[in-house]
Amino acid sequence: IQIFDLVSGMVIGTLHHDSHFVWLELDAWARHLLFCDERRELHLFDTCSQEHMTLLNICSFVQWVPSSDIIVAQSQGTLHVWYNVKIFEQA
């Protein structure tokens, strides 16, 4: 997947993944791409650093909280909330 800035026409991110995507969404600032693959794994991709990480091995629901860096996801019977995506960048 390539992520384009439609104003400048430049590529702001390129992601290679070995499984098909079933859901994906950029955050409000197009800095982070959140996606689920066909194995139901939840992933986060940082378009600035080009870093990719797996957040959950099984995900049945996920959504960005509008206009924020907050992620809400469900894995089996557990609700997961990440309040600040920038914490991942510091790890």
N, CA, C and O atoms as a DFTB+ gen file, in Angstrom:
364 C
 N C O
     1  1       0.854      -1.173       0.000
     2  2       0.000       0.000       0.000
     3  2       0.895       1.230       0.000
     4  3       1.899       1.286       0.710
     5  1       0.518       2.208      -0.802
     6  2       1.181       3.500      -0.771
     7  2       0.168       4.539      -0.317
     8  3      -0.985       4.533      -0.746
     9  1       0.613       5.423       0.549
    10  2      -0.234       6.489       1.060
    11  2       0.237       7.788       0.421
    12  3       1.395       8.180       0.569
    13  1      -0.677       8.458      -0.296
    14  2      -0.361       9.683      -1.017
    15  2      -0.950      10.896      -0.329
    16  3      -2.055      10.845       0.211
    17  1      -0.202      11.990      -0.352
    18  2      -0.723      13.292       0.024
    19  2      -1.372      13.855      -1.238
    20  3      -0.675      14.144      -2.211
    21  1      -2.674      14.011      -1.236
    22  2      -3.384      14.445      -2.435
    23  2      -3.093      15.891      -2.815
    24  3      -3.241      16.260      -3.980
    25  1      -2.684      16.713      -1.859
    26  2      -2.364      18.110      -2.156
    27  2      -1.022      18.207      -2.879
    28  3      -0.918      18.861      -3.917
    29  1       0.002      17.555      -2.328
    30  2       1.338      17.658      -2.929
    31  2       1.591      16.578      -3.981
    32  3       2.486      16.723      -4.814
    33  1       0.813      15.502      -3.949
    34  2       1.017      14.396      -4.878
    35  2       2.183      13.500      -4.503
    36  3       2.578      12.630      -5.279
    37  1       2.736      13.709      -3.313
    38  2       3.888      12.927      -2.867
    39  2       3.452      11.708      -2.071
    40  3       2.404      11.718      -1.426
    41  1       4.261      10.662      -2.122
    42  2       4.041       9.462      -1.312
    43  2       4.514       9.773       0.105
    44  3       5.656      10.189       0.299
    45  1       3.643       9.573       1.098
    46  2       4.030       9.822       2.490
    47  2       4.261       8.527       3.254
    48  3       4.717       8.556       4.397
    49  1       3.954       7.394       2.637
    50  2       4.208       6.124       3.290
    51  2       4.034       4.961       2.345
    52  3       3.197       4.994       1.443
    53  1       4.837       3.926       2.558
    54  2       4.724       2.694       1.792
    55  2       4.770       1.536       2.775
    56  3       5.674       1.439       3.605
    57  1       3.795       0.672       2.666
    58  2       3.673      -0.451       3.592
    59  2       3.573      -1.748       2.808
    60  3       2.757      -1.877       1.895
    61  1       4.409      -2.702       3.175
    62  2       4.360      -4.038       2.600
    63  2       3.848      -4.983       3.681
    64  3       4.365      -4.998       4.798
    65  1       2.832      -5.769       3.344
    66  2       2.244      -6.690       4.315
    67  2       1.895      -7.979       3.589
    68  3       1.450      -7.942       2.442
    69  1       2.090      -9.112       4.238
    70  2       1.929     -10.408       3.575
    71  2       0.514     -10.972       3.614
    72  3       0.297     -12.107       3.189
    73  1      -0.442     -10.216       4.108
    74  2      -1.820     -10.678       4.195
    75  2      -2.758      -9.594       3.667
    76  3      -2.412      -8.413       3.687
    77  1      -3.924      -9.980       3.202
    78  2      -4.896      -9.015       2.675
    79  2      -5.481      -8.162       3.804
    80  3      -5.656      -8.624       4.931
    81  1      -5.776      -6.912       3.468
    82  2      -6.398      -5.997       4.418
    83  2      -7.912      -6.180       4.371
    84  3      -8.485      -6.307       3.289
    85  1      -8.558      -6.195       5.523
    86  2     -10.026      -6.237       5.555
    87  2     -10.602      -4.920       6.063
    88  3     -11.784      -4.641       5.865
    89  1      -9.767      -4.109       6.719
    90  2     -10.203      -2.795       7.213
    91  2      -8.965      -1.941       7.399
    92  3      -7.938      -2.423       7.877
    93  1      -9.059      -0.667       7.022
    94  2      -7.969       0.265       7.291
    95  2      -8.505       1.679       7.386
    96  3      -9.510       2.028       6.766
    97  1      -7.814       2.484       8.176
    98  2      -8.226       3.871       8.357
    99  2      -7.041       4.695       8.855
   100  3      -6.311       4.273       9.752
   101  1      -6.861       5.871       8.266
   102  2      -5.855       6.821       8.736
   103  2      -6.412       7.620       9.907
   104  3      -7.624       7.812      10.013
   105  1      -5.529       8.086      10.786
   106  2      -5.982       8.992      11.841
   107  2      -6.293      10.351      11.196
   108  3      -6.082      10.538       9.998
   109  1      -6.789      11.283      11.995
   110  2      -7.245      12.582      11.478
   111  2      -6.133      13.389      10.816
   112  3      -6.416      14.251       9.984
   113  1      -4.872      13.128      11.170
   114  2      -3.742      13.890      10.645
   115  2      -2.929      13.108       9.614
   116  3      -1.887      13.578       9.158
   117  1      -3.400      11.927       9.249
   118  2      -2.733      11.046       8.276
   119  2      -1.319      10.679       8.713
   120  3      -0.443      10.462       7.876
   121  1      -1.106      10.611       9.992
   122  2       0.203      10.224      10.509
   123  2       0.277       8.734      10.831
   124  3       1.351       8.137      10.762
   125  1      -0.855       8.135      11.181
   126  2      -0.889       6.722      11.542
   127  2      -1.986       5.997      10.766
   128  3      -3.108       6.487      10.642
   129  1      -1.642       4.835      10.255
   130  2      -2.593       3.972       9.567
   131  2      -2.873       2.777      10.469
   132  3      -1.956       2.062      10.872
   133  1      -4.118       2.574      10.772
   134  2      -4.559       1.456      11.596
   135  2      -5.250       0.473      10.661
   136  3      -6.098       0.877       9.866
   137  1      -4.904      -0.811      10.740
   138  2      -5.533      -1.770       9.839
   139  2      -5.623      -3.166      10.435
   140  3      -4.817      -3.554      11.280
   141  1      -6.627      -3.915       9.972
   142  2      -6.798      -5.331      10.313
   143  2      -6.588      -6.138       9.049
   144  3      -7.001      -5.731       7.963
   145  1      -5.944      -7.281       9.196
   146  2      -5.729      -8.144       8.039
   147  2      -6.676      -9.344       8.094
   148  3      -7.470      -9.475       9.026
   149  1      -6.586     -10.212       7.095
   150  2      -7.501     -11.339       7.008
   151  2      -7.302     -12.352       8.137
   152  3      -8.173     -13.191       8.368
   153  1      -6.178     -12.288       8.838
   154  2      -5.950     -13.144      10.010
   155  2      -6.535     -12.535      11.279
   156  3      -6.402     -13.096      12.367
   157  1      -7.191     -11.367      11.128
   158  2      -7.816     -10.609      12.222
   159  2      -6.796      -9.982      13.163
   160  3      -7.117      -9.692      14.316
   161  1      -5.579      -9.770      12.691
   162  2      -4.562      -9.093      13.480
   163  2      -4.709      -7.588      13.292
   164  3      -4.995      -7.115      12.192
   165  1      -4.513      -6.845      14.372
   166  2      -4.587      -5.383      14.336
   167  2      -3.181      -4.816      14.285
   168  3      -2.330      -5.176      15.098
   169  1      -2.936      -3.926      13.327
   170  2      -1.615      -3.348      13.106
   171  2      -1.690      -1.825      13.093
   172  3      -2.724      -1.236      12.779
   173  1      -0.563      -1.205      13.445
   174  2      -0.421       0.241      13.406
   175  2       0.825       0.565      12.592
   176  3       1.890      -0.009      12.818
   177  1       0.684       1.493      11.637
   178  2       1.796       1.912      10.786
   179  2       1.965       3.413      10.928
   180  3       1.013       4.171      10.743
   181  1       3.178       3.843      11.257
   182  2       3.504       5.268      11.382
   183  2       4.019       5.752      10.028
   184  3       5.056       5.283       9.559
   185  1       3.311       6.676       9.403
   186  2       3.684       7.146       8.064
   187  2       4.946       8.000       8.079
   188  3       5.622       8.107       7.056
   189  1       5.278       8.604       9.207
   190  2       6.487       9.440       9.290
   191  2       7.748       8.598       9.454
   192  3       8.724       8.780       8.727
   193  1       7.721       7.682      10.406
   194  2       8.909       6.865      10.676
   195  2       8.946       5.584       9.848
   196  3       9.968       4.901       9.806
   197  1       7.819       5.253       9.183
   198  2       7.680       4.023       8.394
   199  2       7.764       2.772       9.269
   200  3       8.085       1.693       8.772
   201  1       7.477       2.907      10.573
   202  2       7.511       1.768      11.495
   203  2       6.144       1.107      11.556
   204  3       5.108       1.766      11.470
   205  1       6.166      -0.202      11.705
   206  2       4.955      -1.011      11.726
   207  2       4.980      -1.892      12.972
   208  3       6.017      -2.467      13.301
   209  1       3.848      -2.003      13.667
   210  2       3.779      -2.890      14.825
   211  2       2.413      -3.552      14.909
   212  3       1.408      -2.992      14.470
   213  1       2.392      -4.740      15.473
   214  2       1.152      -5.468      15.707
   215  2       0.645      -5.110      17.095
   216  3       1.373      -5.239      18.078
   217  1      -0.606      -4.658      17.176
   218  2      -1.196      -4.294      18.461
   219  2      -1.940      -5.461      19.100
   220  3      -1.842      -5.674      20.309
   221  1      -2.691      -6.224      18.287
   222  2      -3.458      -7.369      18.797
   223  2      -3.355      -8.532      17.818
   224  3      -3.314      -8.330      16.604
   225  1      -3.315      -9.743      18.350
   226  2      -3.293     -10.930      17.492
   227  2      -4.674     -11.312      16.980
   228  3      -4.798     -11.903      15.908
   229  1      -5.715     -10.976      17.742
   230  2      -7.096     -11.227      17.322
   231  2      -7.894      -9.962      17.596
   232  3      -7.924      -9.479      18.727
   233  1      -8.540      -9.424      16.567
   234  2      -9.311      -8.197      16.713
   235  2     -10.657      -8.362      16.012
   236  3     -10.715      -8.703      14.831
   237  1     -11.738      -8.117      16.753
   238  2     -13.071      -8.218      16.153
   239  2     -13.697      -6.851      15.889
   240  3     -14.658      -6.752      15.126
   241  1     -13.165      -5.794      16.512
   242  2     -13.662      -4.428      16.296
   243  2     -12.527      -3.467      16.563
   244  3     -11.738      -3.665      17.487
   245  1     -12.444      -2.419      15.748
   246  2     -11.454      -1.368      15.983
   247  2     -11.964      -0.067      15.387
   248  3     -12.667      -0.063      14.377
   249  1     -11.597       1.044      16.031
   250  2     -11.964       2.358      15.508
   251  2     -11.123       3.425      16.175
   252  3     -10.804       3.333      17.360
   253  1     -10.763       4.451      15.393
   254  2     -10.174       5.658      15.969
   255  2     -11.301       6.438      16.638
   256  3     -12.419       6.471      16.124
   257  1     -11.022       7.060      17.767
   258  2     -11.949       8.037      18.314
   259  2     -11.776       9.285      17.460
   260  3     -10.650       9.758      17.299
   261  1     -12.856       9.834      16.906
   262  2     -12.732      10.962      15.961
   263  2     -11.888      12.115      16.500
   264  3     -12.006      12.502      17.662
   265  1     -11.040      12.650      15.633
   266  2     -10.166      13.806      15.913
   267  2      -9.268      13.604      17.124
   268  3      -9.068      14.524      17.917
   269  1      -8.724      12.392      17.264
   270  2      -7.844      12.113      18.399
   271  2      -6.838      11.036      18.023
   272  3      -6.885      10.478      16.926
   273  1      -5.924      10.753      18.952
   274  2      -4.968       9.657      18.810
   275  2      -5.425       8.431      19.603
   276  3      -4.615       7.549      19.890
   277  1      -6.678       8.365      19.952
   278  2      -7.203       7.275      20.779
   279  2      -7.731       6.156      19.889
   280  3      -8.476       6.391      18.938
   281  1      -7.319       4.920      20.227
   282  2      -7.772       3.732      19.505
   283  2      -8.596       2.882      20.456
   284  3      -8.200       2.652      21.599
   285  1      -9.743       2.416      19.979
   286  2     -10.585       1.493      20.740
   287  2     -10.690       0.211      19.930
   288  3     -11.007       0.246      18.741
   289  1     -10.422      -0.932      20.579
   290  2     -10.471      -2.218      19.881
   291  2     -11.002      -3.292      20.809
   292  3     -10.899      -3.190      22.032
   293  1     -11.577      -4.330      20.201
   294  2     -12.056      -5.471      20.970
   295  2     -11.347      -6.723      20.484
   296  3     -11.237      -6.972      19.283
   297  1     -10.867      -7.505      21.445
   298  2     -10.224      -8.777      21.153
   299  2     -10.887      -9.825      22.033
   300  3     -10.719      -9.839      23.253
   301  1     -11.646     -10.706      21.380
   302  2     -12.437     -11.699      22.090
   303  2     -13.330     -10.974      23.095
   304  3     -14.161     -10.168      22.675
   305  1     -13.205     -11.217      24.385
   306  2     -14.076     -10.569      25.356
   307  2     -13.470      -9.354      26.026
   308  3     -14.020      -8.864      27.013
   309  1     -12.350      -8.851      25.519
   310  2     -11.627      -7.762      26.171
   311  2     -11.669      -6.495      25.321
   312  3     -11.453      -6.539      24.109
   313  1     -11.948      -5.373      25.970
   314  2     -11.920      -4.074      25.318
   315  2     -10.557      -3.441      25.570
   316  3     -10.104      -3.379      26.713
   317  1      -9.910      -2.977      24.526
   318  2      -8.593      -2.338      24.628
   319  2      -8.727      -0.881      24.209
   320  3      -9.381      -0.564      23.214
   321  1      -8.098       0.004      24.984
   322  2      -8.097       1.428      24.652
   323  2      -6.662       1.926      24.750
   324  3      -6.008       1.777      25.782
   325  1      -6.183       2.516      23.665
   326  2      -4.869       3.156      23.646
   327  2      -5.131       4.650      23.599
   328  3      -5.703       5.153      22.632
   329  1      -4.711       5.367      24.647
   330  2      -5.009       6.784      24.765
   331  2      -4.024       7.692      24.055
   332  3      -4.329       8.856      23.795
   333  1      -2.844       7.173      23.739
   334  2      -1.848       8.021      23.106
   335  2      -0.959       7.179      22.205
   336  3      -0.149       6.395      22.698
   337  1      -1.094       7.323      20.918
   338  2      -0.308       6.561      19.951
   339  2       1.168       6.938      20.040
   340  3       2.024       6.125      19.693
   341  1       1.482       8.127      20.486
   342  2       2.873       8.573      20.567
   343  2       3.686       7.738      21.546
   344  3       4.913       7.707      21.451
   345  1       3.031       7.064      22.481
   346  2       3.738       6.182      23.412
   347  2       4.437       5.070      22.648
   348  3       5.533       4.658      23.029
   349  1       3.825       4.577      21.578
   350  2       4.447       3.532      20.776
   351  2       5.729       4.031      20.138
   352  3       6.683       3.268      19.987
   353  1       5.764       5.277      19.769
   354  2       6.930       5.846      19.110
   355  2       8.105       5.960      20.071
   356  3       9.255       5.946      19.634
   357  1       7.841       6.073      21.376
   358  2       8.886       6.205      22.369
   359  2       9.438       4.865      22.822
   360  3      10.519       4.810      23.408
   361  1       8.713       3.781      22.560
   362  2       9.131       2.445      23.028
   363  2      10.319       1.939      22.239
   364  3      10.804       0.837      22.494
